[in-house]
Amino acid sequence: MSRNLHPTEGARFLLQRTVEDGARATYKVSIYTPDAVFSSTASLAEDGTAALVAPTSAPGDLDERLTNLAKLVARDAPKRREDGLAVWPARIMRWRK
């Protein structure tokens, strides 16, 4: 059963890990707005860097907000490793107004 990820307002950001390679990971990233979805790929590194491989073409500053969310995940990777958790979560979803 597929879940409707389109919010009634704001945007929903979804990161789904596709590749994990030690200190790096690749995520399929999507931005869901009330009436559209915009997707791309992001590369994250344990040193706290994150970048979209290509813009999603989402309106406004949504790509920047998505990149900032990805950077937070990347910056948290060393602490997750230290705590014995999965360094790169399989799926991250956030909603922002």
N, CA, C and O atoms as a GROMACS GRO file, in nm:
protein
  388
    1MET      N    1   0.084  -0.118   0.000
    1MET     CA    2   0.000   0.000   0.000
    1MET      C    3   0.088   0.124   0.000
    1MET      O    4   0.171   0.140   0.090
    2SER      N    5   0.073   0.211  -0.097
    2SER     CA    6   0.152   0.332  -0.109
    2SER      C    7   0.091   0.444  -0.026
    2SER      O    8  -0.031   0.462  -0.023
    3ARG      N    9   0.175   0.516   0.041
    3ARG     CA   10   0.132   0.624   0.128
    3ARG      C   11   0.137   0.757   0.053
    3ARG      O   12   0.231   0.781  -0.022
    4ASN      N   13   0.037   0.841   0.072
    4ASN     CA   14   0.036   0.972   0.009
    4ASN      C   15   0.131   1.062   0.088
    4ASN      O   16   0.104   1.095   0.203
    5LEU      N   17   0.241   1.103   0.028
    5LEU     CA   18   0.340   1.185   0.095
    5LEU      C   19   0.321   1.334   0.071
    5LEU      O   20   0.396   1.415   0.125
    6HIS      N   21   0.224   1.372  -0.009
    6HIS     CA   22   0.201   1.513  -0.038
    6HIS      C   23   0.137   1.580   0.084
    6HIS      O   24   0.029   1.539   0.126
    7PRO      N   25   0.202   1.683   0.141
    7PRO     CA   26   0.144   1.752   0.256
    7PRO      C   27   0.033   1.847   0.211
    7PRO      O   28   0.025   1.883   0.093
    8THR      N   29  -0.052   1.887   0.303
    8THR     CA   30  -0.156   1.986   0.269
    8THR      C   31  -0.097   2.126   0.262
    8THR      O   32  -0.153   2.213   0.195
    9GLU      N   33   0.016   2.148   0.331
    9GLU     CA   34   0.089   2.275   0.322
    9GLU      C   35   0.236   2.248   0.348
    9GLU      O   36   0.271   2.144   0.404
   10GLY      N   37   0.321   2.340   0.308
   10GLY     CA   38   0.464   2.323   0.328
   10GLY      C   39   0.523   2.220   0.234
   10GLY      O   40   0.474   2.200   0.123
   11ALA      N   41   0.628   2.154   0.279
   11ALA     CA   42   0.695   2.054   0.197
   11ALA      C   43   0.742   1.938   0.285
   11ALA      O   44   0.779   1.957   0.401
   12ARG      N   45   0.740   1.821   0.228
   12ARG     CA   46   0.791   1.701   0.294
   12ARG      C   47   0.919   1.660   0.221
   12ARG      O   48   0.921   1.650   0.098
   13PHE      N   49   1.025   1.637   0.298
   13PHE     CA   50   1.155   1.600   0.244
   13PHE      C   51   1.181   1.454   0.276
   13PHE      O   52   1.171   1.413   0.392
   14LEU      N   53   1.216   1.375   0.176
   14LEU     CA   54   1.240   1.233   0.194
   14LEU      C   55   1.378   1.197   0.138
   14LEU      O   56   1.409   1.228   0.023
   15LEU      N   57   1.459   1.133   0.220
   15LEU     CA   58   1.590   1.083   0.178
   15LEU      C   59   1.587   0.931   0.194
   15LEU      O   60   1.558   0.881   0.303
   16GLN      N   61   1.618   0.858   0.088
   16GLN     CA   62   1.621   0.712   0.092
   16GLN      C   63   1.759   0.665   0.046
   16GLN      O   64   1.798   0.690  -0.068
   17ARG      N   65   1.831   0.598   0.136
   17ARG     CA   66   1.967   0.554   0.105
   17ARG      C   67   1.965   0.451  -0.008
   17ARG      O   68   1.887   0.356  -0.006
   18THR      N   69   2.052   0.471  -0.105
   18THR     CA   70   2.066   0.376  -0.215
   18THR      C   71   2.201   0.306  -0.212
   18THR      O   72   2.212   0.190  -0.251
   19VAL      N   73   2.305   0.378  -0.165
   19VAL     CA   74   2.439   0.321  -0.158
   19VAL      C   75   2.504   0.367  -0.028
   19VAL      O   76   2.494   0.484   0.009
   20GLU      N   77   2.569   0.273   0.040
   20GLU     CA   78   2.645   0.306   0.161
   20GLU      C   79   2.785   0.252   0.142
   20GLU      O   80   2.803   0.133   0.115
   21ASP      N   81   2.884   0.339   0.156
   21ASP     CA   82   3.022   0.298   0.135
   21ASP      C   83   3.110   0.356   0.244
   21ASP      O   84   3.187   0.449   0.219
   22GLY      N   85   3.100   0.302   0.365
   22GLY     CA   86   3.182   0.348   0.477
   22GLY      C   87   3.155   0.492   0.516
   22GLY      O   88   3.054   0.521   0.580
   23ALA      N   89   3.244   0.581   0.477
   23ALA     CA   90   3.234   0.722   0.515
   23ALA      C   91   3.146   0.803   0.420
   23ALA      O   92   3.134   0.924   0.437
   24ARG      N   93   3.086   0.739   0.322
   24ARG     CA   94   3.003   0.810   0.223
   24ARG      C   95   2.873   0.733   0.201
   24ARG      O   96   2.865   0.612   0.224
   25ALA      N   97   2.773   0.806   0.157
   25ALA     CA   98   2.645   0.743   0.123
   25ALA      C   99   2.578   0.823   0.012
   25ALA      O  100   2.601   0.944  -0.001
   26THR      N  101   2.497   0.756  -0.065
   26THR     CA  102   2.418   0.820  -0.169
   26THR      C  103   2.272   0.798  -0.136
   26THR      O  104   2.231   0.688  -0.100
   27TYR      N  105   2.194   0.904  -0.149
   27TYR     CA  106   2.051   0.899  -0.118
   27TYR      C  107   1.970   0.947  -0.238
   27TYR      O  108   2.009   1.043  -0.305
   28LYS      N  109   1.859   0.880  -0.263
   28LYS     CA  110   1.758   0.933  -0.354
   28LYS      C  111   1.681   1.034  -0.269
   28LYS      O  112   1.631   0.999  -0.162
   29VAL      N  113   1.671   1.157  -0.316
   29VAL     CA  114   1.604   1.262  -0.239
   29VAL      C  115   1.481   1.311  -0.314
   29VAL      O  116   1.483   1.324  -0.437
   30SER      N  117   1.375   1.338  -0.239
   30SER     CA  118   1.251   1.387  -0.299
   30SER      C  119   1.194   1.497  -0.212
   30SER      O  120   1.203   1.493  -0.089
   31ILE      N  121   1.134   1.595  -0.279
   31ILE     CA  122   1.063   1.702  -0.211
   31ILE      C  123   0.918   1.692  -0.256
   31ILE      O  124   0.888   1.704  -0.375
   32TYR      N  125   0.829   1.670  -0.160
   32TYR     CA  126   0.686   1.661  -0.189
   32TYR      C  127   0.620   1.792  -0.148
   32TYR      O  128   0.633   1.835  -0.033
   33THR      N  129   0.551   1.854  -0.241
   33THR     CA  130   0.472   1.973  -0.213
   33THR      C  131   0.325   1.932  -0.226
   33THR      O  132   0.297   1.819  -0.266
   34PRO      N  133   0.231   2.020  -0.193
   34PRO     CA  134   0.090   1.979  -0.203
   34PRO      C  135   0.049   1.929  -0.342
   34PRO      O  136  -0.042   1.847  -0.353
   35ASP      N  137   0.116   1.978  -0.447
   35ASP     CA  138   0.072   1.941  -0.582
   35ASP      C  139   0.179   1.881  -0.673
   35ASP      O  140   0.152   1.856  -0.791
   36ALA      N  141   0.301   1.858  -0.622
   36ALA     CA  142   0.406   1.804  -0.709
   36ALA      C  143   0.512   1.732  -0.626
   36ALA      O  144   0.516   1.743  -0.503
   37VAL      N  145   0.598   1.659  -0.696
   37VAL     CA  146   0.713   1.594  -0.633
   37VAL      C  147   0.835   1.624  -0.720
   37VAL      O  148   0.828   1.619  -0.843
   38PHE      N  149   0.947   1.654  -0.654
   38PHE     CA  150   1.072   1.688  -0.721
   38PHE      C  151   1.179   1.595  -0.666
   38PHE      O  152   1.191   1.580  -0.545
   39SER      N  153   1.257   1.532  -0.755
   39SER     CA  154   1.354   1.431  -0.710
   39SER      C  155   1.492   1.454  -0.767
   39SER      O  156   1.509   1.520  -0.870
   40SER      N  157   1.591   1.400  -0.698
   40SER     CA  158   1.729   1.404  -0.742
   40SER      C  159   1.806   1.300  -0.661
   40SER      O  160   1.747   1.210  -0.601
   41THR      N  161   1.936   1.313  -0.661
   41THR     CA  162   2.025   1.228  -0.584
   41THR      C  163   2.119   1.317  -0.504
   41THR      O  164   2.159   1.423  -0.552
   42ALA      N  165   2.153   1.275  -0.384
   42ALA     CA  166   2.246   1.352  -0.300
   42ALA      C  167   2.360   1.263  -0.254
   42ALA      O  168   2.341   1.145  -0.226
   43SER      N  169   2.479   1.321  -0.248
   43SER     CA  170   2.597   1.253  -0.195
   43SER      C  171   2.628   1.313  -0.060
   43SER      O  172   2.640   1.435  -0.046
   44LEU      N  173   2.642   1.226   0.042
   44LEU     CA  174   2.672   1.270   0.177
   44LEU      C  175   2.804   1.207   0.220
   44LEU      O  176   2.835   1.093   0.185
   45ALA      N  177   2.882   1.283   0.296
   45ALA     CA  178   3.010   1.232   0.347
   45ALA      C  179   3.016   1.254   0.497
   45ALA      O  180   2.957   1.347   0.551
   46GLU      N  181   3.090   1.166   0.562
   46GLU     CA  182   3.102   1.169   0.707
   46GLU      C  183   3.169   1.296   0.758
   46GLU      O  184   3.160   1.327   0.877
   47ASP      N  185   3.237   1.370   0.671
   47ASP     CA  186   3.299   1.496   0.713
   47ASP      C  187   3.199   1.611   0.721
   47ASP      O  188   3.236   1.725   0.747
   48GLY      N  189   3.070   1.579   0.699
   48GLY     CA  190   2.965   1.679   0.711
   48GLY      C  191   2.925   1.747   0.582
   48GLY      O  192   2.841   1.837   0.582
   49THR      N  193   2.982   1.705   0.472
   49THR     CA  194   2.946   1.765   0.345
   49THR      C  195   2.831   1.688   0.280
   49THR      O  196   2.817   1.567   0.296
   50ALA      N  197   2.752   1.761   0.206
   50ALA     CA  198   2.641   1.701   0.132
   50ALA      C  199   2.613   1.789   0.012
   50ALA      O  200   2.622   1.912   0.020
   51ALA      N  201   2.580   1.727  -0.100
   51ALA     CA  202   2.551   1.803  -0.221
   51ALA      C  203   2.452   1.727  -0.307
   51ALA      O  204   2.455   1.604  -0.315
   52LEU      N  205   2.365   1.802  -0.371
   52LEU     CA  206   2.274   1.742  -0.470
   52LEU      C  207   2.354   1.717  -0.597
   52LEU      O  208   2.432   1.802  -0.639
   53VAL      N  209   2.335   1.600  -0.657
   53VAL     CA  210   2.403   1.569  -0.782
   53VAL      C  211   2.351   1.661  -0.893
   53VAL      O  212   2.427   1.706  -0.978
   54ALA      N  213   2.220   1.688  -0.889
   54ALA     CA  214   2.156   1.780  -0.983
   54ALA      C  215   2.041   1.849  -0.910
   54ALA      O  216   1.983   1.789  -0.819
   55PRO      N  217   2.007   1.971  -0.947
   55PRO     CA  218   1.895   2.039  -0.882
   55PRO      C  219   1.765   1.961  -0.902
   55PRO      O  220   1.749   1.891  -1.002
   56THR      N  221   1.672   1.974  -0.808
   56THR     CA  222   1.544   1.906  -0.820
   56THR      C  223   1.445   1.986  -0.904
   56THR      O  224   1.343   1.933  -0.948
   57SER      N  225   1.475   2.114  -0.928
   57SER     CA  226   1.385   2.208  -0.998
   57SER      C  227   1.265   2.246  -0.913
   57SER      O  228   1.164   2.293  -0.966
   58ALA      N  229   1.274   2.224  -0.783
   58ALA     CA  230   1.166   2.264  -0.692
   58ALA      C  231   1.163   2.416  -0.681
   58ALA      O  232   1.266   2.482  -0.696
   59PRO      N  233   1.046   2.472  -0.654
   59PRO     CA  234   1.036   2.618  -0.645
   59PRO      C  235   1.101   2.674  -0.518
   59PRO      O  236   1.124   2.602  -0.421
   60GLY      N  237   1.131   2.803  -0.522
   60GLY     CA  238   1.182   2.873  -0.404
   60GLY      C  239   1.313   2.817  -0.354
   60GLY      O  240   1.400   2.778  -0.433
   61ASP      N  241   1.327   2.814  -0.222
   61ASP     CA  242   1.451   2.769  -0.159
   61ASP      C  243   1.446   2.623  -0.115
   61ASP      O  244   1.522   2.583  -0.027
   62LEU      N  245   1.357   2.544  -0.175
   62LEU     CA  246   1.339   2.406  -0.130
   62LEU      C  247   1.465   2.320  -0.150
   62LEU      O  248   1.496   2.235  -0.066
   63ASP      N  249   1.538   2.342  -0.261
   63ASP     CA  250   1.662   2.267  -0.281
   63ASP      C  251   1.763   2.300  -0.171
   63ASP      O  252   1.832   2.212  -0.120
   64GLU      N  253   1.772   2.427  -0.135
   64GLU     CA  254   1.864   2.469  -0.029
   64GLU      C  255   1.824   2.406   0.105
   64GLU      O  256   1.910   2.362   0.181
   65ARG      N  257   1.696   2.402   0.132
   65ARG     CA  258   1.648   2.342   0.256
   65ARG      C  259   1.678   2.192   0.259
   65ARG      O  260   1.715   2.138   0.363
   66LEU      N  261   1.661   2.126   0.145
   66LEU     CA  262   1.693   1.983   0.134
   66LEU      C  263   1.841   1.959   0.156
   66LEU      O  264   1.879   1.866   0.227
   67THR      N  265   1.926   2.042   0.096
   67THR     CA  266   2.071   2.029   0.113
   67THR      C  267   2.110   2.048   0.259
   67THR      O  268   2.195   1.976   0.311
   68ASN      N  269   2.048   2.146   0.326
   68ASN     CA  270   2.078   2.168   0.468
   68ASN      C  271   2.038   2.048   0.552
   68ASN      O  272   2.111   2.012   0.645
   69LEU      N  273   1.926   1.987   0.522
   69LEU     CA  274   1.884   1.866   0.593
   69LEU      C  275   1.985   1.753   0.571
   69LEU      O  276   2.021   1.682   0.665
   70ALA      N  277   2.031   1.737   0.447
   70ALA     CA  278   2.130   1.634   0.416
   70ALA      C  279   2.261   1.660   0.490
   70ALA      O  280   2.326   1.566   0.536
   71LYS      N  281   2.301   1.787   0.502
   71LYS     CA  282   2.423   1.820   0.577
   71LYS      C  283   2.410   1.782   0.724
   71LYS      O  284   2.506   1.734   0.784
   72LEU      N  285   2.293   1.803   0.782
   72LEU     CA  286   2.272   1.764   0.921
   72LEU      C  287   2.288   1.613   0.940
   72LEU      O  288   2.346   1.568   1.038
   73VAL      N  289   2.236   1.537   0.846
   73VAL     CA  290   2.250   1.391   0.851
   73VAL      C  291   2.398   1.353   0.840
   73VAL      O  292   2.446   1.268   0.914
   74ALA      N  293   2.470   1.418   0.747
   74ALA     CA  294   2.612   1.388   0.728
   74ALA      C  295   2.693   1.425   0.852
   74ALA      O  296   2.782   1.349   0.892
   75ARG      N  297   2.664   1.539   0.913
   75ARG     CA  298   2.738   1.581   1.033
   75ARG      C  299   2.714   1.488   1.151
   75ARG      O  300   2.800   1.476   1.239
   76ASP      N  301   2.599   1.422   1.153
   76ASP     CA  302   2.565   1.332   1.263
   76ASP      C  303   2.629   1.194   1.248
   76ASP      O  304   2.629   1.115   1.343
   77ALA      N  305   2.683   1.164   1.131
   77ALA     CA  306   2.736   1.030   1.104
   77ALA      C  307   2.845   0.987   1.201
   77ALA      O  308   2.838   0.874   1.250
   78PRO      N  309   2.946   1.069   1.232
   78PRO     CA  310   3.050   1.022   1.326
   78PRO      C  311   2.993   0.987   1.464
   78PRO      O  312   3.035   0.889   1.524
   79LYS      N  313   2.898   1.066   1.513
   79LYS     CA  314   2.837   1.039   1.644
   79LYS      C  315   2.757   0.910   1.639
   79LYS      O  316   2.759   0.832   1.735
   80ARG      N  317   2.686   0.887   1.529
   80ARG     CA  318   2.609   0.763   1.514
   80ARG      C  319   2.704   0.642   1.515
   80ARG      O  320   2.674   0.540   1.577
   81ARG      N  321   2.817   0.654   1.447
   81ARG     CA  322   2.916   0.545   1.446
   81ARG      C  323   2.968   0.520   1.587
   81ARG      O  324   2.976   0.406   1.632
   82GLU      N  325   3.001   0.629   1.658
   82GLU     CA  326   3.053   0.621   1.795
   82GLU      C  327   2.951   0.555   1.889
   82GLU      O  328   2.988   0.481   1.980
   83ASP      N  329   2.822   0.583   1.867
   83ASP     CA  330   2.716   0.528   1.951
   83ASP      C  331   2.675   0.386   1.911
   83ASP      O  332   2.587   0.327   1.975
   84GLY      N  333   2.738   0.332   1.807
   84GLY     CA  334   2.706   0.196   1.764
   84GLY      C  335   2.578   0.186   1.682
   84GLY      O  336   2.522   0.077   1.668
   85LEU      N  337   2.532   0.298   1.628
   85LEU     CA  338   2.410   0.299   1.546
   85LEU      C  339   2.446   0.288   1.399
   85LEU      O  340   2.563   0.300   1.361
   86ALA      N  341   2.346   0.264   1.318
   86ALA     CA  342   2.367   0.265   1.172
   86ALA      C  343   2.414   0.405   1.134
   86ALA      O  344   2.346   0.503   1.162
   87VAL      N  345   2.529   0.414   1.070
   87VAL     CA  346   2.587   0.543   1.035
   87VAL      C  347   2.498   0.618   0.936
   87VAL      O  348   2.478   0.739   0.950
   88TRP      N  349   2.446   0.548   0.840
   88TRP     CA  350   2.363   0.610   0.736
   88TRP      C  351   2.223   0.550   0.744
   88TRP      O  352   2.201   0.438   0.698
   89PRO      N  353   2.126   0.623   0.804
   89PRO     CA  354   1.990   0.571   0.813
   89PRO      C  355   1.933   0.536   0.676
   89PRO      O  356   1.963   0.602   0.576
   90ALA      N  357   1.853   0.434   0.672
   90ALA     CA  358   1.795   0.389   0.545
   90ALA      C  359   1.695   0.490   0.490
   90ALA      O  360   1.681   0.505   0.368
   91ARG      N  361   1.623   0.559   0.580
   91ARG     CA  362   1.519   0.651   0.535
   91ARG      C  363   1.502   0.763   0.636
   91ARG      O  364   1.495   0.740   0.757
   92ILE      N  365   1.496   0.886   0.585
   92ILE     CA  366   1.475   1.003   0.669
   92ILE      C  367   1.364   1.085   0.606
   92ILE      O  368   1.366   1.114   0.486
   93MET      N  369   1.264   1.122   0.688
   93MET     CA  370   1.155   1.204   0.636
   93MET      C  371   1.131   1.319   0.732
   93MET      O  372   1.121   1.300   0.853
   94ARG      N  373   1.122   1.439   0.676
   94ARG     CA  374   1.097   1.558   0.756
   94ARG      C  375   0.994   1.645   0.684
   94ARG      O  376   0.987   1.648   0.561
   95TRP      N  377   0.914   1.715   0.763
   95TRP     CA  378   0.817   1.809   0.709
   95TRP      C  379   0.852   1.948   0.757
   95TRP      O  380   0.885   1.966   0.874
   96ARG      N  381   0.846   2.046   0.670
   96ARG     CA  382   0.871   2.185   0.705
   96ARG      C  383   0.765   2.273   0.642
   96ARG      O  384   0.722   2.250   0.528
   97LYS      N  385   0.723   2.372   0.715
   97LYS     CA  386   0.624   2.467   0.665
   97LYS      C  387   0.688   2.575   0.582
   97LYS      O  388   0.618   2.664   0.532
   0.00000   0.00000   0.00000
